[in-house]
Amino acid sequence: MRKNLLSLSMVLLAAFTCAAKDDFTEKQAANRKVRDELNGTNQKTFAGKEDFLVLPGLVADKKTKTVTVLGETTDIAVNDIAEFYVIGEASGHDYESLAISFALPGDIIKALEFIGMKAGHPVSAQKMQFWPKGERVRMFFARHSDPKQLVPVEKFIMDDRTGKTLPEVGLAFTGSTVIRNAEGEEVLAADAREPQSVASVYNEPETVLDVPRQANQDALYDHLHTHDGMRFPKHELIDIVIRPEFTDGTERVCDLALKVEPPADRLDSITNYIYRIEGADGKLLNEEKDIRSVIDVFVKKNKASKDIYVSVSFADDVPAGRAAQVSQVVQSWETSGSIRVAPPIEGQLYYRAFIPNPAHLDRKGRSGHPWELRLRKKDDSVSGTLTQCEFDWKSGDVQNPAVKATDFEVTSSDDLRDTLKRNESERKAEGKRPNIPVILLVAPTDMPFRQIMDFITPSMDIIHVIHIYALDEE
């Protein structure tokens, strides 16, 4: 009898599951029918009205500066990990997103540009863009049947580290990025491939809208979950409403350039250096040109709620040791949240190149081997020793293998490039992998920045990452 009851329960459970699945399928189909009908209605309603842009799945209103996107909630469960607020309809990430947009990510970009916004850029380690950049928008969800009850999207996600929902500070309009498809055509990444992120809760390199802070995916994973106290029904038809943070033309993004040069009297301390802070128009913002006046500019901009993006550049005659010291100061500003360091301008290096991890010079302590280059200078000429390190697995000690080091003397920048290219070809012919495209460069503390750059620049298409150790070796 008990066996029969168990069998009956299983049948009823299966029937319930199928019914629920069919219900959701019907609901999704009904949502798409409404979508198609609404697209036709909107085309007729707003035809000839220049202040409105109608695209499949959305309407943009230039007067109210509002973009309204039709979408539906996913079947993400209570307390599930959430990595996206909204994804595209063709995305396979609905299991970790709150909602699906019936408008293409690229069309949402067009709509935001239509109401007067300009895209910034998403994060990209390759481009040294370690901060998402863009003017902010506020995003809200509302049931399509009750469009006036707008709920900030941040209220739908709980951070288990704080026990609170995410801060309601808006999203940065990063605008995704352009890629080439298999046919070689330029397409928008958010339209063309996974995860098709419209709005993410971590720094997604191809998203349209990103959280306006550094939010590494690995660091956040398993901390952000759906909020069980704020739920819309599964597959609910919703309006995704997007509005600029400011509607009066106020801009939060502030681009500055910090230019560092030694003083004329060559005083040794970096406190005596010349620091020019310039606006995006090239206008000098600190007449005193000292480090204190730079901080004053940052404080003033922060009080005005600006997101400050600062490019850092060194004059040709700044010694490597002083560049390292200034970089440590810049790092303290960035770590404190005062500024966001922007990618370097042409001919410069990202400032963190001058403050590498000292432990990486320990050949036996590192898991892989980048190139090493030790530079020497004599008068105005620079030469160096290029070293290739490899683990010697034949030494018999698998847990602590010996390191084989091969030195190549390089007398010029061209010689450095030729040596790297020749080594690359030889390893390929031998069936070996090329060296890690990273170089640990040791330079005397008094070697001028320009001498270093002149020596390594021709090889920067081969060596993608450079760490500069300002050391006076015996």
C-alpha atoms as one frame of an Amber mdcrd trajectory, in Angstrom:
protein
   0.000   0.000   0.000   2.816   2.390   0.927   4.540   1.604  -2.359   1.352
   2.427  -4.250   0.971   5.717  -2.375   4.567   6.623  -3.215   3.984   5.817
  -6.881   0.822   7.915  -6.886   2.701  10.828  -5.302   5.376  10.633  -7.978
   2.751  10.669 -10.723   1.013  13.679  -9.179   4.363  15.489  -8.788   5.238
  14.808 -12.417   1.818  15.996 -13.530   2.143  19.171 -11.438   5.613  19.845
 -12.841   4.399  19.411 -16.431   1.414  21.645 -15.747   3.646  24.337 -14.263
   6.040  24.056 -17.207   3.154  24.313 -19.679   1.803  27.297 -17.755   5.146
  29.100 -18.000   5.428  28.246 -21.694   1.966  29.673 -22.327   2.837  32.732
 -20.287   6.017  33.342 -22.245   4.172  32.888 -25.516   1.503  35.341 -24.321
   4.235  37.855 -23.417   5.696  37.652 -26.888   2.285  38.126 -28.429   1.860
  41.314 -26.377   5.356  42.365 -27.459   4.523  41.981 -31.152   1.169  43.733
 -30.798   2.738  46.570 -28.808   5.477  47.058 -31.407   2.805  47.615 -34.055
   0.781  49.907 -31.807   3.818  52.005 -30.902   4.795  52.445 -34.545   1.350
  53.898 -35.264   1.056  55.923 -32.049   4.395  57.706 -32.370   4.638  57.940
 -36.153   5.944  61.366 -37.183   6.681  62.462 -33.601  10.308  63.607 -33.614
  10.661  63.462 -29.836  10.037  59.721 -29.814  12.119  56.816 -31.060  10.364
  53.489 -31.525  12.409  50.324 -31.946  11.325  46.694 -31.462  10.701  46.276
 -27.750  11.226  49.888 -26.677  10.109  53.511 -26.830  12.443  56.452 -26.103
  11.035  59.845 -25.121  13.448  62.732 -25.671  11.357  65.258 -23.722  11.132
  63.225 -20.515  14.513  61.570 -21.209  13.048  58.141 -20.573  13.634  54.819
 -22.296  10.967  52.199 -21.639  11.884  48.637 -22.590   9.415  45.779 -22.592
  10.676  42.613 -20.964   9.816  39.724 -18.704  11.116  38.337 -15.454  13.040
  35.067 -15.519  12.349  32.002 -13.426  15.398  32.640 -11.249  14.676  31.276
  -7.786  14.712  32.971  -4.392  18.271  33.360  -3.042  19.814  32.272  -6.355
  23.086  33.881  -7.419  22.353  36.957  -9.532  24.932  38.335 -11.957  22.694
  40.395 -14.235  19.798  42.750 -13.851  18.821  42.386 -17.502  20.042  40.276
 -20.432  19.138  40.058 -24.115  16.419  37.713 -25.293  18.886  35.365 -27.020
  21.139  35.043 -23.968  21.486  31.725 -22.180  22.074  33.378 -18.811  18.458
  33.644 -17.676  19.296  31.349 -14.746  21.343  34.178 -13.191  19.476  37.255
 -14.415  16.442  39.039 -13.016  14.904  39.919 -16.359  15.041  39.519 -20.126
  14.807  42.470 -22.511  12.623  42.223 -25.623  14.786  44.957 -27.172  18.252
  44.287 -28.525  21.107  45.615 -26.352  22.297  47.642 -29.349  18.857  49.237
 -29.731  18.914  50.225 -26.051  22.208  52.025 -26.761  20.572  53.836 -29.695
  17.672  54.829 -27.458  19.934  56.212 -24.730  21.893  58.171 -27.311  18.606
  59.455 -28.733  17.658  61.026 -25.398  21.059  62.739 -25.224  23.436  60.336
 -23.498  26.909  59.393 -24.666  28.417  55.977 -23.998  31.677  55.630 -22.078
  33.488  52.317 -22.053  33.372  49.012 -20.164  36.335  47.506 -18.347  39.140
  45.980 -20.411  42.398  44.747 -18.928  43.918  44.681 -22.413  43.180  48.399
 -22.861  44.167  49.221 -19.256  40.552  50.234 -18.547  40.172  48.992 -15.003
  37.141  51.141 -14.189  33.772  51.147 -15.973  33.189  54.615 -17.390  30.031
  56.459 -18.374  27.354  58.845 -17.213  24.922  57.186 -14.877  21.361  56.093
 -15.399  18.722  54.873 -12.995  16.941  51.644 -13.883  13.541  50.570 -12.570
  11.249  47.574 -12.955   7.471  47.877 -13.033   4.760  45.363 -13.815   3.519
  46.132 -17.317   0.004  46.076 -15.886   0.972  48.677 -13.264   3.579  50.926
 -14.951   3.529  53.695 -12.354   4.838  51.516  -9.517   8.555  51.761 -10.302
  11.005  49.794  -8.175  14.775  50.507  -8.352  16.504  47.385  -9.671  18.973
  47.442  -6.802  16.173  46.457  -4.428  15.905  43.058  -6.085  19.411  41.907
  -5.108  20.774  41.217  -1.614  24.462  41.359  -0.676  25.098  38.727   1.992
  28.226  40.595   3.134  26.185  43.599   4.261  22.772  42.027   4.760  21.356
  44.850   2.619  20.191  45.339  -0.937  22.632  46.980  -3.341  23.204  50.740
  -3.032  20.885  52.755  -5.252  23.588  54.706  -7.062  22.616  53.926 -10.638
  24.501  52.289 -13.485  27.257  53.569 -15.762  26.379  53.772 -19.462  29.421
  51.892 -20.766  27.922  51.005 -24.141  29.423  47.520 -24.651  32.163  47.209
 -27.299  32.544  46.480 -30.999  33.947  43.131 -32.160  34.341  41.320 -35.482
  32.157  38.324 -36.178  33.125  35.194 -38.106  32.486  37.013 -41.389  34.800
  39.859 -40.394  31.964  42.326 -39.910  31.944  44.814 -37.035  29.121  44.028
 -34.620  28.181  44.982 -31.080  29.422  42.367 -28.625  26.295  42.590 -26.460
  24.163  41.754 -29.508  26.392  39.091 -31.010  27.546  36.815 -28.200  27.048
  35.671 -24.643  26.228  36.850 -22.109  24.309  39.568 -24.020  24.405  41.730
 -20.923  22.177  44.788 -20.861  22.903  45.518 -17.203  25.294  43.567 -14.990
  26.023  43.568 -11.270  29.748  42.956 -11.819  32.247  44.518 -14.243  31.240
  42.676 -17.404  33.592  43.669 -20.278  30.801  43.725 -22.894  27.816  45.063
 -20.970  25.709  48.072 -21.962  25.227  49.232 -18.361  27.600  48.437 -15.496
  27.783  49.118 -11.787  29.709  52.414 -11.370  32.561  50.963  -9.345  35.178
  48.241  -9.465  33.281  44.980  -9.006  35.340  41.940  -9.917  33.223  38.939
 -10.883  35.318  36.444  -8.912  35.188  38.588  -5.771  31.415  39.053  -5.955
  30.385  35.571  -6.994  28.204  33.792  -4.423  27.665  37.042  -2.485  24.866
  38.628  -4.534  21.530  36.815  -4.472  17.931  37.480  -5.382  16.144  39.248
  -2.549  13.388  37.074  -1.145  11.618  40.169   0.182  11.313  41.760  -3.253
   9.992  39.476  -5.974   7.921  39.754  -9.127   6.193  36.575 -10.344   8.126
  34.382 -12.781   7.746  35.315 -16.441   5.888  38.467 -15.496   5.617  41.029
 -18.299   7.492  44.118 -17.082   8.524  47.603 -18.123  12.242  48.252 -17.751
  12.487  52.016 -17.314  15.834  53.767 -17.799  16.445  57.456 -17.064  19.591
  59.601 -16.835  20.783  60.411 -13.344  20.691  64.088 -14.310  18.194  65.526
 -16.761  19.619  69.071 -16.834  22.832  68.252 -18.682  24.963  67.876 -15.549
  27.864  65.474 -16.114  29.308  63.239 -13.434  32.287  61.966 -15.449  35.313
  64.240 -15.105  38.440  63.630 -17.227  41.713  64.989 -15.854  45.374  64.641
 -16.835  48.167  64.576 -14.246  51.556  65.463 -15.711  54.644  64.960 -13.567
  58.052  66.549 -14.150  61.167  67.203 -12.056  61.864  70.736 -10.839  64.473
  72.913 -12.520  66.785  72.812  -9.500  66.707  68.982  -9.585  65.806  68.687
  -5.909  65.582  65.006  -5.051  62.315  64.670  -3.123  59.104  64.095  -5.074
  57.461  66.692  -2.829  59.448  69.250  -4.827  58.313  67.924  -8.200  56.041
  69.842 -10.569  52.505  68.426 -10.819  50.229  69.826 -13.491  46.572  68.853
 -13.350  44.662  69.689 -16.499  41.028  69.412 -17.525  39.743  67.688 -20.647
  40.162  71.004 -22.497  43.854  71.184 -21.537  43.293  74.063 -19.128  45.577
  74.105 -16.069  43.546  73.664 -12.878  46.299  74.183 -10.274  48.366  77.336
 -10.569  50.711  76.272  -7.739  51.699  73.064  -9.577  52.517  71.249  -6.347
  51.146  68.022  -4.955  48.977  69.790  -2.400  47.183  71.748  -5.097  46.502
  68.523  -7.002  44.810  67.067  -3.931  42.761  70.274  -3.588  41.456  69.806
  -7.136  40.453  66.219  -6.353  38.698  67.269  -3.142  36.756  69.962  -4.973
  35.662  67.571  -7.710  34.695  64.889  -5.188  32.548  67.368  -3.275  30.755
  68.044  -6.560  30.033  64.265  -6.825  32.239  63.790  -9.859  33.648  60.467
 -11.017  37.261  61.537 -11.613  39.226  59.684 -14.303  42.891  60.670 -14.265
  45.537  59.809 -16.841  49.074  59.886 -15.412  52.120  60.782 -17.493  55.780
  61.327 -16.706  58.132  63.811 -18.343  61.031  62.333 -20.296  63.601  63.169
 -17.618  61.769  61.710 -14.589  64.080  59.000 -13.158  62.659  55.499 -12.743
  63.032  55.636  -8.953  61.026  58.854  -8.712  58.371  57.537 -11.092  57.949
  54.580  -8.729  57.542  56.878  -5.724  54.992  59.097  -7.470  53.113  55.977
  -8.599  52.804  54.854  -4.996  51.179  58.193  -4.161  48.792  57.850  -7.099
  47.931  54.345  -5.924  47.022  55.698  -2.479  44.650  58.214  -4.118  43.003
  55.514  -6.175  42.746  53.047  -3.275  41.072  55.708  -1.119  38.422  56.218
  -3.785  39.458  59.776  -4.553  40.251  59.101  -8.219  39.983  56.416 -10.897
  43.164  56.047 -12.910  42.465  56.113 -16.640  44.402  54.282 -19.366  47.760
  55.880 -20.183  48.116  58.245 -23.112  50.282  57.247 -26.083  53.965  56.920
 -25.189  53.247  56.300 -21.505  52.814  53.231 -19.293  50.018  52.460 -16.868
  51.270  53.803 -13.556  51.184  50.430 -11.809  53.982  49.278 -14.105  56.281
  51.155 -11.702  55.048  49.428  -8.538  55.316  45.704  -9.337  55.310  42.831
  -6.880  58.927  42.324  -5.663  58.245  38.602  -5.131  58.003  38.073  -8.882
  61.773  38.504  -9.158  62.205  35.283  -7.198  62.646  32.773 -10.010  62.078
  29.695  -7.855  59.034  31.171  -6.132  56.923  31.968  -9.167  54.632  29.565
 -11.010  55.605  30.736 -14.508  58.418  32.627 -16.163  58.109  35.954 -17.935
  61.074  37.546 -19.659  63.593  39.434 -17.536  65.496  42.454 -18.791  68.198
  44.257 -16.856  69.100  47.604 -18.329  72.421  49.438 -18.043  73.262  52.952
 -19.102  76.499  54.583 -20.044  76.246  58.257 -20.857  73.361  58.418 -23.342
  73.464  54.795 -24.465  71.418  51.950 -23.027  72.034  48.221 -23.290  70.822
  45.237 -21.346  70.730  41.558 -20.549  67.598  39.718 -21.630  66.976  36.509
 -19.682  64.750  33.595 -20.497  63.923  31.351 -17.546  62.499  27.828 -17.717
  61.875  25.130 -15.166  64.301  22.244 -15.525  61.956  19.288 -15.048  64.799
  16.885 -15.728  66.444  17.886 -12.472  64.345  15.224 -10.746  62.734  17.466
  -8.140  59.149  17.851  -9.342  58.071  19.770  -6.245  60.971  22.231  -6.428
  62.497  22.090  -9.919  65.652  23.939 -10.808  65.407  27.015 -12.998  67.436
  27.212 -16.174  68.325  30.785 -17.158  69.582  31.738 -20.610  71.019  35.218
 -21.118  71.024  37.265 -24.328  72.993  40.491 -24.528  70.967  43.206 -26.266
  72.721  46.406 -27.308  69.798  48.424 -28.642  66.018  48.545 -28.904  66.199
  46.922 -32.347  68.448  44.198 -30.981  65.927  43.520 -28.218  63.077  43.153
 -30.703  65.126  40.963 -33.050  66.125  38.680 -30.173  62.527  38.292 -29.006
  61.273  37.556 -32.516  64.079  35.085 -33.205  63.415  33.245 -29.961  59.708
  33.105 -30.774  60.436  31.538 -34.175  62.912  29.032 -32.752  60.503  27.860
 -30.060  57.728  27.483 -32.607  60.008  25.368 -34.832  60.802  23.175 -31.816
  57.128  22.721 -30.996  57.395  24.795 -27.816  55.040  27.450 -26.562  56.241
  31.052 -26.788  57.336  32.795 -23.637  54.742  34.564 -21.502  54.316  38.025
 -23.136  55.354  39.775 -19.929  58.684  41.367 -19.066  60.192  42.129 -15.673
  62.414  45.107 -16.401  65.064  46.116 -13.878  66.389  49.647 -14.397  68.750
  51.848 -12.377  66.851  54.264 -10.155  68.370  57.240 -11.979  67.571  56.025
 -15.512  65.274  58.585 -17.196  61.805  57.474 -18.188  62.390  58.251 -21.856
  65.467  56.030 -22.073  63.425  53.108 -20.759  60.567  53.798 -23.167  62.836
  54.220 -26.179  64.418  50.847 -25.445  61.229  48.817 -24.978  58.648  50.558
 -27.188  59.592  48.757 -30.444  58.935  45.418 -28.691  55.585  46.276 -27.120
  53.653  44.398 -29.788  55.444  41.254 -28.547  55.599  42.071 -24.834  52.116
  43.114 -23.722  52.762  43.696 -20.011  55.753  45.483 -18.493  56.747  45.651
 -14.835  59.528  48.106 -14.022  61.726  47.523 -10.971  63.750  50.607 -10.134
  66.789  49.022  -8.458  70.465  49.778  -8.187  71.983  46.316  -8.511  75.571
  45.587  -7.599
